[in-house]
């Protein structure tokens, strides 16, 4: 996914569940439909938490990648 595809990036490194999802939800609430949020997280539960969040919110989980201890999660606003 290229940088122009990302509308906003949120670094939640060091935060534990549920804070990464709560901060992402707050950011997504300010965004328009179709815009994309990239979240950087270090909590090992983040991928599962974001999958559950997107199922509940209707937003699209586009990407989850891991680089060492860091996760990059891309969510598209519904």
C-alpha positions as CSV (number, residue, x, y, z in Angstrom):
1,X,0.0,0.0,0.0
2,X,1.5,3.3,-1.0
3,X,1.7,6.4,1.1
4,X,-0.9,8.4,-0.9
5,X,-3.4,5.7,0.0
6,X,-3.0,6.5,3.7
7,X,-5.0,9.5,5.0
8,X,-3.7,9.4,8.6
9,X,-1.2,7.5,10.6
10,X,-1.6,6.8,14.3
11,X,1.4,5.4,16.4
12,X,0.1,3.5,19.4
13,X,3.4,1.8,20.2
14,X,3.7,0.9,23.8
15,X,0.0,1.1,24.5
16,X,-1.9,-2.0,25.6
17,X,-5.4,-3.2,24.8
18,X,-7.9,-1.5,24.5
19,X,-6.1,1.8,24.0
20,X,-4.9,1.2,20.4
21,X,-8.5,0.5,19.2
22,X,-10.0,3.3,21.3
23,X,-7.5,5.8,19.8
24,X,-8.1,4.4,16.3
25,X,-11.9,4.7,16.8
26,X,-11.5,8.4,17.8
27,X,-9.4,9.1,14.7
28,X,-11.8,7.2,12.4
29,X,-14.7,9.3,13.8
30,X,-13.0,12.4,12.3
31,X,-12.4,10.8,8.9
32,X,-14.6,10.5,5.8
33,X,-15.9,7.3,4.2
34,X,-13.2,5.7,2.1
35,X,-10.3,7.3,3.9
36,X,-7.6,5.1,5.4
37,X,-6.0,5.0,8.8
38,X,-2.7,3.2,9.4
39,X,-2.1,2.2,13.0
40,X,1.3,1.2,14.3
41,X,1.0,-1.0,17.4
42,X,3.2,-3.2,19.5
43,X,0.5,-5.0,21.5
44,X,0.4,-8.6,20.4
45,X,-3.4,-8.6,20.7
46,X,-3.8,-5.7,18.3
47,X,-4.5,-7.7,15.1
48,X,-7.3,-9.6,16.8
49,X,-8.7,-6.5,18.5
50,X,-8.8,-4.6,15.2
51,X,-10.4,-7.5,13.4
52,X,-13.2,-7.6,16.0
53,X,-13.5,-3.8,16.0
54,X,-13.9,-3.7,12.2
55,X,-16.6,-6.5,12.3
56,X,-18.5,-4.5,14.9
57,X,-18.0,-1.0,13.3
58,X,-18.4,-2.0,9.7
59,X,-15.1,-0.4,8.8
60,X,-12.8,-2.5,6.5
61,X,-9.6,-4.1,7.8
62,X,-7.4,-3.8,4.7
63,X,-4.0,-4.9,6.0
64,X,-2.3,-6.4,9.0
65,X,1.5,-6.9,8.7
66,X,4.1,-7.6,11.3
67,X,7.7,-6.3,11.3
68,X,9.5,-7.6,14.4
69,X,7.4,-6.5,17.4
70,X,5.5,-3.8,15.4
71,X,2.2,-4.3,13.7
72,X,1.0,-2.1,10.8
73,X,-2.8,-2.2,10.6
74,X,-4.7,-0.3,7.8
75,X,-8.4,0.4,8.3
76,X,-10.7,2.0,5.7
77,X,-13.5,4.1,7.1
78,X,-16.9,2.7,6.1
